[in-house]
Amino acid sequence: MEPGSKKRILAAAKKNEDRVISWSSLLKVMGLTFEERQRMLEILKDSKLHIWLINDADQHLVFLTASDETPLDMAYQWQ
C-alpha cells in the first residue's frame, strides 16, 4: 500500500484498534508525518472508529475504538 493512502491509513487504524499507541508511531506506520496528522483525522472521521487523544508525560498517544465508552480518565475524544 502506498504511504499516506486512505487504504493504508484505514488498515493501520484497524490493526491498532483498542490499544493505546504512540501517535507518532501510528502516523509513521500510516506513512504520514506529524505535520500530516490532520489527514489521518479527516479519513478516520467517516469511519466507525472513535479517536481518543491522550497527552501523558509529554507523550502524544492515541486510542482508536469502535466503542463509545471513555477508555481512560485522561483521554479526550477528537470531534
Secondary structure, DSSP 8 states (H G I E B T S, - for coil): --TT-HHHHHHHHHHTBTSEEEHHHHHHHHT--GGGHHHHHHHHTTSS-EEEEEEETTEEEEEEES--S--STT-EE--
